[in-house]
Amino acid sequence: MTVARQMVRTLQAHNWHPVAIVNGSDRLDLAPLTSQLGAGFTLWRQNPGGQWSVVVSGHTANGELRGSEDEPLHLPHHAEKRLETMLAGA
C-alpha cells in the first residue's frame, strides 16, 4: 500500500478527524480534505532547541502524494519509510 493510501486509511479509522502522530522528534499531522476523499499532511521535525520545523507538506490525490501546486511529490526513500513506520503505529 502506498503512503498516500495509508494516510487516507488512517483518517478513515479516526472518523475523518485530524490526527497527530508523534514518534521521537518527528510529528505527522493529517487533516481530511473537504473537496475529495484525501488527506492533507505535514511532517515536522523537532530541532535540538525544541522548535518544530516543517520537513515536507502536501496532500493525497488518487493514491499519490502531491505538493502544494498539485505536482507529484517524490520523497527520498528514507522519508517514505519513516512515514510508513509512523502510519503503521497510528
RAHULIN-V583469 format. One record per pair of residues at least 24 apart in sequence whose C-alpha atoms are under 7 Angstrom apart, sorted by the first residue. I is the first residue (numbers start at 0). GAP is how many residues later the second one is. Records with the same first field share a line. If there is no record, write none. Layout:
BEGIN
I->GAP / GAP
END
This chain:
BEGIN
2->81
3->56 / 59 / 60 / 61
4->58
5->81
6->32 / 80
7->30 / 31
9->80
20->65 / 69
22->63
END
